[in-house]
Amino acid sequence: MSTIRVTKEFRFEAAHALTGYDGVCKNIHGHSYELSVTLTGNPIHRNDSPKNGMVIDFNDIKKIVKKDIIDHFDHALILRSDFKKNELSELGEPFGNIILVDYQPTIENILIDFASRLKTLLPPGIKLFALKLRETANSFAEWYSEDND
């Protein structure tokens, strides 16, 4: 039996600010994120299955990632939960979709968050192999299961 890797790519827009950072990223700013999700598994070999020959249907990957990551983070402002509360209330209406996280919302930590969410949502026999999150045309972070087991 062969193990195969399949990858689905996603795009979303989000803003964040890095509390306590010593550069311009301490200010609220946004990115056009590109997320690649790579899963591993064995292709189904059952002629009676509509998924015969597939590791996982790309539409199933899309449903999982869209529901639990893209729909949640797209057009959101991601801030550390200890962001100055008085400033947070002043943001008000223009920033209605504010996500408070218990980590510094760097691309690295966002990727760790995505990995922990996805690992619990995959069907039996399918494993999260890698994630790649691109924040700009020339800056990205990667997460690999082999580095984190």
ChimeraX attribute file (.defattr): number of C-alpha atoms within 10 A of each C-alpha:
attribute: neighborCount
match mode: 1-to-1
recipient: residues
	/A:1	8
	/A:2	7
	/A:3	9
	/A:4	13
	/A:5	19
	/A:6	17
	/A:7	14
	/A:8	15
	/A:9	15
	/A:10	15
	/A:11	14
	/A:12	17
	/A:13	16
	/A:14	18
	/A:15	21
	/A:16	23
	/A:17	21
	/A:18	21
	/A:19	18
	/A:20	11
	/A:21	11
	/A:22	8
	/A:23	8
	/A:24	10
	/A:25	15
	/A:26	13
	/A:27	14
	/A:28	14
	/A:29	13
	/A:30	17
	/A:31	14
	/A:32	16
	/A:33	19
	/A:34	18
	/A:35	23
	/A:36	16
	/A:37	24
	/A:38	19
	/A:39	21
	/A:40	18
	/A:41	20
	/A:42	16
	/A:43	18
	/A:44	15
	/A:45	13
	/A:46	10
	/A:47	9
	/A:48	7
	/A:49	10
	/A:50	10
	/A:51	14
	/A:52	14
	/A:53	14
	/A:54	16
	/A:55	20
	/A:56	22
	/A:57	13
	/A:58	12
	/A:59	10
	/A:60	12
	/A:61	20
	/A:62	15
	/A:63	12
	/A:64	14
	/A:65	23
	/A:66	17
	/A:67	10
	/A:68	14
	/A:69	17
	/A:70	20
	/A:71	12
	/A:72	13
	/A:73	18
	/A:74	17
	/A:75	19
	/A:76	20
	/A:77	20
	/A:78	23
	/A:79	24
	/A:80	18
	/A:81	15
	/A:82	13
	/A:83	16
	/A:84	11
	/A:85	9
	/A:86	8
	/A:87	9
	/A:88	13
	/A:89	10
	/A:90	10
	/A:91	11
	/A:92	11
	/A:93	8
	/A:94	8
	/A:95	15
	/A:96	11
	/A:97	16
	/A:98	18
	/A:99	15
	/A:100	15
	/A:101	16
	/A:102	10
	/A:103	14
	/A:104	22
	/A:105	21
	/A:106	18
	/A:107	19
	/A:108	15
	/A:109	15
	/A:110	16
	/A:111	19
	/A:112	15
	/A:113	15
	/A:114	18
	/A:115	19
	/A:116	11
	/A:117	14
	/A:118	17
	/A:119	15
	/A:120	10
	/A:121	15
	/A:122	17
	/A:123	11
	/A:124	7
	/A:125	11
	/A:126	16
	/A:127	18
	/A:128	22
	/A:129	19
	/A:130	19
	/A:131	24
	/A:132	19
	/A:133	23
	/A:134	19
	/A:135	19
	/A:136	11
	/A:137	9
	/A:138	6
	/A:139	9
	/A:140	15
	/A:141	16
	/A:142	15
	/A:143	19
	/A:144	14
	/A:145	13
	/A:146	8
	/A:147	7
	/A:148	7
	/A:149	5
